């Protein structure tokens, strides 16, 4: 549909015509005024209006519509009914617009990156500060705990675990509350494949050896000796009826590896001592008379022999059944024998603030010819943890005393003298 506008003052002047001649005041842009009417449906009837001589009324006059006073405009140059401008149309550069949009996007992305970097930096600083605060808090708590512990225990805890290295490739861990002699016993076993442990009853000798086997990651076997013990208990024998050979735990350890503990060695017979002479020396095999299929047993590289007892093999009046042992056997352990005393550090960890009282009770018992072993103190801890008091526990310790001795001990304890 065609659209029209009234000519501008400049356009009339170029044609030699003046607005005054048309009855239009100078300085008044009729195109703007006429545009009010041309923007209405009257514009659709422009041709009809021109033919009929219609008039359009303005604020300061009126004039007859003359086709020569108007310019036909097209839709693609000026959107209808937008105001008419005498200025030249602005050219549109799609490439320039694309670049400007790209620049705008880049600027926005840069702002986002800058914001993200700031946030990341702030997060990193927050994490660093939090970690520092955590470490300071842990250190403070640790220091408070450390001050409450005894100095000798603290020095061990601070050092963590000690690792001993024997024969370059073998590493064994020693824990803080292991028996003080454990490292020495391990060293003997790793160097000589044997050890002799002697100490009072209940000092933890058997437990120590089982722990060593566990850390060596090999089986643990225990055999208790008496005067009636027989070599056949170790070498095996045939059943009389079936002639079937019965294997033993000793041969299993000897041939396949393991720690074999001979408990109460100082009660063994002379025959047993002679047998262990051949096991504890440097030989690599022993004879198995009753095993027809394999009469020779070869010593495994991880076979360890440990003998435990309460005496040094020289007899005893305190421990029943302890005999003098073969000198040749004792000679084989001359550089791998260890005295295992009570495990004081472990006892302290069990009893805590009550340990000074336990030490006094032990001293009183020893003065009376008795004893209080580490094993006894472990049992006392169990009773204490179950809620029983010392008025119940101490009488159990001395119930085998003579009445006078028992009453004397209990009286001193009740008076705070023990």
C-alpha positions as CSV (number, residue, x, y, z in Angstrom):
1,X,0.0,0.0,0.0
2,X,1.5,3.4,-1.0
3,X,2.3,6.0,1.7
4,X,2.8,9.7,1.4
5,X,4.3,12.7,3.2
6,X,4.1,16.4,2.8
7,X,7.3,18.0,1.3
8,X,9.7,19.8,3.6
9,X,10.5,23.5,3.6
10,X,13.8,22.8,1.9
11,X,12.1,20.8,-0.8
12,X,9.7,23.7,-1.6
13,X,12.5,26.2,-1.7
14,X,14.4,24.1,-4.2
15,X,11.3,24.2,-6.4
16,X,11.1,28.0,-6.0
17,X,8.0,27.7,-3.9
18,X,7.5,29.2,-0.4
19,X,5.4,28.0,2.4
20,X,3.9,31.5,2.8
21,X,2.4,31.1,-0.6
22,X,0.6,28.0,0.6
23,X,-0.6,29.7,3.7
24,X,1.8,27.8,6.0
25,X,3.8,29.7,8.7
26,X,7.5,29.9,8.2
27,X,9.5,27.5,10.5
28,X,6.7,25.1,10.9
29,X,7.5,21.7,9.4
30,X,4.4,20.7,7.6
31,X,5.8,17.2,7.0
32,X,5.6,16.6,10.8
33,X,2.1,18.0,11.0
34,X,0.9,16.3,8.0
35,X,2.4,13.1,9.2
36,X,-0.3,13.1,12.0
37,X,-2.9,12.8,9.3
38,X,-0.9,10.6,6.9
39,X,-0.4,8.1,9.7
40,X,-4.2,7.7,9.9
41,X,-6.4,5.8,7.6
42,X,-6.8,9.0,5.5
43,X,-3.5,8.1,4.0
44,X,-5.0,5.0,2.4
45,X,-7.5,7.4,0.6
46,X,-4.8,9.9,-0.5
47,X,-5.5,9.5,-4.2
48,X,-9.2,10.0,-3.6
49,X,-8.6,13.0,-1.5
50,X,-6.4,14.7,-4.1
51,X,-9.0,14.1,-6.8
52,X,-11.8,15.6,-4.7
53,X,-9.8,18.7,-3.6
54,X,-10.1,17.8,0.1
55,X,-8.5,20.0,2.6
56,X,-6.4,19.1,5.7
57,X,-6.7,21.4,8.7
58,X,-3.7,22.4,10.9
59,X,-3.4,24.4,14.0
60,X,-2.8,27.7,12.1
61,X,-4.5,27.2,8.8
62,X,-5.7,24.8,6.2
63,X,-4.7,23.9,2.7
64,X,-6.0,22.0,-0.2
65,X,-4.4,18.7,-0.9
66,X,-2.3,18.9,-4.1
67,X,-0.4,15.9,-5.3
68,X,2.6,18.0,-6.1
69,X,2.9,19.0,-2.5
70,X,3.5,15.4,-1.4
71,X,6.1,12.7,-1.9
72,X,5.4,9.0,-2.2
73,X,7.5,6.9,0.2
74,X,8.1,3.1,0.2
75,X,7.8,0.6,3.0
76,X,11.4,-0.6,2.9
77,X,12.9,2.8,3.4
78,X,10.8,4.2,6.1
79,X,8.6,2.1,8.4
80,X,5.1,3.4,8.6
81,X,3.9,5.2,10.7
82,X,7.4,6.3,12.0
83,X,8.2,10.0,11.9
84,X,9.6,11.3,8.6
85,X,13.2,12.6,8.8
86,X,15.0,14.7,6.2
87,X,18.3,13.1,7.2
88,X,20.0,10.5,5.0
89,X,19.4,6.9,6.0
90,X,22.2,5.3,8.0
91,X,23.9,2.4,6.3
92,X,23.9,-0.9,8.1
93,X,27.2,-2.9,8.4
94,X,26.6,-6.6,9.4
95,X,30.3,-7.3,9.8
96,X,30.8,-4.4,12.1
97,X,27.8,-5.4,14.2
98,X,29.2,-9.0,14.4
99,X,32.6,-7.7,15.6
100,X,31.0,-5.4,18.2
101,X,28.9,-8.4,19.5
102,X,32.1,-10.5,19.7
103,X,33.9,-7.8,21.6
104,X,31.0,-7.4,24.0
105,X,30.9,-11.2,24.6
106,X,34.6,-11.2,25.1
107,X,34.4,-8.4,27.6
108,X,31.6,-10.2,29.5
109,X,33.6,-13.4,29.5
110,X,36.6,-11.6,30.8
111,X,34.6,-10.1,33.6
112,X,33.3,-13.6,34.5
113,X,36.9,-15.0,34.4
114,X,38.1,-12.2,36.6
115,X,35.3,-12.8,39.1
116,X,36.0,-16.6,39.0
117,X,39.7,-16.0,39.6
118,X,38.9,-13.7,42.5
119,X,36.5,-16.3,43.9
120,X,39.1,-19.1,43.4
121,X,41.8,-17.0,45.1
122,X,39.4,-16.2,48.0
123,X,38.5,-19.9,48.3
124,X,42.1,-21.0,48.3
125,X,43.0,-18.4,50.9
126,X,40.1,-19.6,53.0
127,X,41.2,-23.3,52.7
128,X,44.7,-22.3,53.6
129,X,43.6,-20.4,56.7
130,X,41.2,-23.2,57.7
131,X,44.0,-25.8,57.4
132,X,46.4,-23.6,59.4
133,X,43.8,-23.2,62.1
134,X,43.1,-26.9,62.2
135,X,46.8,-27.7,62.4
136,X,47.3,-25.1,65.2
137,X,44.3,-26.6,67.1
138,X,45.6,-30.1,66.7
139,X,49.0,-29.1,67.9
140,X,47.5,-27.3,70.8
141,X,45.5,-30.3,71.9
142,X,48.5,-32.6,71.3
143,X,50.7,-30.3,73.4
144,X,48.2,-30.4,76.2
145,X,48.1,-34.2,76.1
146,X,51.8,-34.4,75.9
147,X,52.3,-32.3,79.0
148,X,50.2,-34.8,81.0
149,X,52.3,-37.8,80.0
150,X,55.5,-38.9,81.5
151,X,58.6,-37.8,79.8
152,X,60.0,-41.2,79.0
153,X,56.7,-42.4,77.4
154,X,56.4,-39.1,75.5
155,X,59.8,-39.5,73.9
156,X,58.8,-42.9,72.5
157,X,55.4,-41.6,71.2
158,X,57.1,-38.7,69.5
159,X,59.5,-41.1,67.7
160,X,56.6,-43.2,66.5
161,X,57.7,-46.7,65.5
162,X,61.3,-47.8,65.5
163,X,62.4,-50.0,62.6
164,X,65.4,-52.3,62.9
165,X,67.2,-53.6,59.8
166,X,69.0,-56.9,60.0
167,X,70.8,-58.5,57.1
168,X,69.9,-55.6,54.8
169,X,66.5,-56.8,53.6
170,X,64.6,-57.7,56.8
171,X,62.7,-55.0,58.5
172,X,60.7,-55.5,61.6
173,X,58.5,-52.9,63.4
174,X,58.9,-52.2,67.1
175,X,55.8,-50.6,68.8
176,X,55.9,-48.1,71.6
177,X,54.4,-50.5,74.3
178,X,56.3,-53.6,73.2
179,X,58.4,-55.3,75.8
180,X,61.8,-53.5,76.2
181,X,63.6,-56.7,75.4
182,X,61.6,-57.5,72.2
183,X,64.0,-55.7,69.9
184,X,67.0,-57.7,71.3
185,X,65.1,-61.0,71.0
186,X,64.2,-60.2,67.4
187,X,67.8,-59.4,66.6
188,X,68.9,-62.8,68.1
189,X,66.3,-64.7,66.0
190,X,67.2,-62.9,62.8
191,X,70.9,-63.4,63.3
192,X,71.1,-66.9,64.9
193,X,67.6,-68.4,64.3
194,X,67.4,-69.2,68.0
195,X,66.9,-67.5,71.4
196,X,66.7,-68.4,75.1
197,X,64.3,-66.4,77.3
198,X,64.5,-66.6,81.1
199,X,62.5,-64.7,83.6
200,X,59.9,-64.9,86.5
201,X,56.5,-66.4,85.8
202,X,54.1,-64.1,84.1
203,X,56.5,-61.6,82.5
204,X,55.0,-62.1,79.0
205,X,57.7,-64.4,77.5
206,X,55.2,-66.6,75.6
207,X,53.1,-63.6,74.4
208,X,56.3,-61.8,73.2
209,X,57.3,-64.8,71.1
210,X,53.8,-65.2,69.6
211,X,53.9,-61.4,68.7
212,X,57.3,-61.9,67.0
213,X,55.9,-64.8,64.9
214,X,53.0,-62.6,63.9
215,X,55.3,-59.8,62.8
216,X,57.5,-62.3,60.9
217,X,54.3,-63.4,59.2
218,X,55.0,-67.0,60.0
219,X,53.1,-69.7,62.1
220,X,53.6,-69.9,65.9
221,X,53.9,-73.3,67.7
222,X,54.3,-74.0,71.4
223,X,55.4,-77.2,73.2
224,X,55.5,-77.5,77.0
225,X,58.2,-79.7,78.4
226,X,58.2,-81.9,81.5
227,X,60.3,-84.8,82.8
228,X,57.9,-87.1,80.9
229,X,58.3,-85.4,77.6
230,X,59.6,-87.6,74.8
231,X,61.5,-87.1,71.6
232,X,58.7,-88.9,69.8
233,X,56.4,-86.0,70.7
234,X,58.6,-84.0,68.3
235,X,59.7,-86.5,65.6
236,X,56.4,-88.4,65.4
237,X,55.7,-92.1,65.5
238,X,53.8,-94.9,63.8
239,X,50.5,-96.1,65.2
240,X,50.9,-99.7,66.3
241,X,47.8,-101.1,64.6
242,X,47.8,-99.3,61.2
243,X,51.5,-98.5,60.9
244,X,50.4,-95.0,59.9
245,X,53.0,-92.3,60.6
246,X,51.7,-89.3,62.6
247,X,53.3,-85.9,61.8
248,X,54.0,-83.4,64.5
249,X,53.8,-79.6,64.9
250,X,57.6,-79.5,65.4
251,X,58.3,-81.1,62.0
252,X,55.8,-78.9,60.4
253,X,57.7,-75.8,61.7
254,X,61.1,-77.3,61.0
255,X,60.3,-78.2,57.4
256,X,57.9,-75.5,56.4
257,X,58.9,-72.5,58.6
258,X,57.6,-71.1,61.8
259,X,58.5,-70.1,65.3
260,X,58.7,-73.1,67.6
261,X,58.5,-72.3,71.3
262,X,59.8,-74.8,73.9
263,X,58.2,-73.7,77.1
264,X,59.6,-74.8,80.5
265,X,62.8,-75.9,78.8
266,X,64.5,-76.2,82.2
267,X,62.2,-79.1,83.1
268,X,63.1,-81.3,80.0
269,X,64.8,-84.6,80.3
270,X,68.4,-85.4,79.2
271,X,67.1,-87.2,76.0
272,X,65.2,-84.1,75.0
273,X,68.3,-81.9,75.6
274,X,70.4,-84.1,73.4
275,X,67.8,-83.9,70.6
276,X,67.7,-80.1,70.7
277,X,71.5,-80.0,70.6
278,X,71.1,-81.2,67.0
279,X,68.3,-78.7,66.3
280,X,70.0,-75.6,67.7
281,X,73.3,-76.1,66.0
282,X,74.2,-75.1,62.5
283,X,73.1,-78.3,60.8
284,X,70.5,-78.2,58.1
285,X,68.7,-81.5,58.6
286,X,67.7,-84.1,61.2
287,X,66.9,-87.8,61.0
288,X,63.3,-89.0,61.3
289,X,63.6,-92.7,62.1
290,X,59.9,-93.7,61.8
291,X,59.0,-91.8,58.7
292,X,59.7,-94.3,55.9
293,X,58.7,-92.0,53.0
294,X,61.0,-89.2,54.0
295,X,63.5,-90.2,56.7
296,X,65.4,-86.9,56.5
297,X,63.9,-83.6,57.4
298,X,65.5,-80.4,55.9
299,X,65.5,-77.3,58.0
300,X,63.5,-74.4,56.5
301,X,65.2,-71.0,56.2
302,X,62.4,-69.5,58.3
303,X,62.5,-72.0,61.2
304,X,63.2,-70.3,64.5
305,X,63.7,-72.1,67.8
306,X,62.9,-70.3,71.1
307,X,63.3,-71.8,74.6
308,X,61.6,-70.2,77.6
309,X,62.0,-71.0,81.3
310,X,62.2,-69.5,84.8
311,X,65.8,-70.5,85.4
312,X,69.1,-70.6,83.6
313,X,69.2,-74.4,83.6
314,X,71.0,-74.7,86.9
315,X,68.1,-76.0,89.0
316,X,65.9,-74.1,91.4
317,X,64.4,-74.3,94.8
318,X,61.6,-71.9,93.9
319,X,60.4,-73.6,90.7
320,X,59.5,-77.3,91.1
321,X,60.9,-79.8,88.6
322,X,63.7,-77.6,87.2
323,X,66.8,-79.6,86.6
324,X,70.3,-78.9,85.6
325,X,70.4,-78.8,81.8
326,X,73.0,-80.1,79.4
327,X,76.0,-77.8,79.2
328,X,76.3,-78.4,75.4
329,X,72.7,-77.2,74.9
330,X,73.2,-74.1,77.1
331,X,76.4,-73.3,75.1
332,X,74.4,-73.1,71.9
333,X,72.4,-70.2,73.4
334,X,75.3,-68.4,75.0
335,X,75.0,-65.3,72.8
336,X,71.3,-65.4,72.3
337,X,69.9,-65.6,75.8
338,X,67.9,-62.8,77.4
339,X,66.5,-62.1,80.8
340,X,62.8,-61.0,80.5
341,X,61.7,-59.0,83.5
342,X,58.2,-57.5,84.2
343,X,56.8,-55.2,81.5
344,X,56.7,-52.1,83.6
345,X,55.6,-49.7,80.8
346,X,52.7,-51.9,79.8
347,X,51.7,-52.2,83.5
348,X,51.7,-48.4,83.8
349,X,49.5,-48.1,80.7
350,X,47.0,-50.5,82.2
351,X,46.8,-49.1,85.7
352,X,47.3,-45.4,85.1
353,X,47.2,-43.3,88.4
354,X,46.8,-46.5,90.4
355,X,50.2,-47.9,89.4
356,X,52.2,-46.4,92.4
357,X,49.8,-48.4,94.7
358,X,50.4,-51.5,92.6
359,X,54.2,-51.1,92.9
360,X,53.8,-50.9,96.7
361,X,51.7,-54.1,96.8
362,X,54.3,-55.8,94.6
363,X,57.1,-54.7,97.0
364,X,55.2,-56.0,100.0
365,X,54.5,-59.3,98.3
366,X,58.2,-59.8,97.4
367,X,59.3,-59.0,101.0
368,X,57.0,-61.8,102.0
369,X,58.6,-64.2,99.5
370,X,55.8,-63.9,97.0
371,X,55.4,-61.9,93.7
372,X,53.1,-59.9,91.5
373,X,53.7,-60.6,87.8
374,X,52.7,-58.6,84.8
375,X,50.2,-61.3,84.1
376,X,48.7,-60.8,87.5
377,X,48.4,-57.0,86.9
378,X,46.6,-57.7,83.7
379,X,44.1,-59.8,85.6
380,X,43.8,-57.1,88.2
381,X,43.0,-54.6,85.4
382,X,40.2,-56.8,84.2
383,X,38.7,-57.0,87.7
384,X,39.0,-53.3,88.1
385,X,37.3,-52.6,84.8
386,X,34.5,-54.8,85.9
387,X,33.9,-52.6,88.9
388,X,35.6,-54.5,91.6
389,X,37.6,-52.7,94.3
390,X,40.9,-53.5,95.9
391,X,39.2,-54.6,99.1
392,X,38.0,-57.5,97.0
393,X,41.1,-57.9,94.8
394,X,44.0,-57.8,97.3
395,X,42.6,-60.6,99.5
396,X,42.6,-62.8,96.4
397,X,46.3,-62.2,96.0
398,X,47.2,-63.4,99.5
399,X,44.6,-66.0,100.2
400,X,47.3,-68.8,100.1
401,X,49.3,-66.9,102.8
402,X,49.4,-68.0,106.4
403,X,46.7,-66.3,108.4
404,X,49.2,-64.1,110.2
405,X,50.9,-62.9,107.1
406,X,47.7,-62.3,105.3
407,X,46.3,-60.2,108.1
408,X,49.5,-58.2,108.3
409,X,49.5,-57.4,104.6
410,X,45.8,-56.4,104.6
411,X,46.3,-54.2,107.6
412,X,49.2,-52.3,106.0
413,X,47.1,-51.8,102.9
414,X,44.1,-50.6,104.8
415,X,46.4,-48.1,106.7
416,X,47.8,-46.8,103.5
417,X,51.2,-48.3,104.2
418,X,51.2,-50.5,101.1
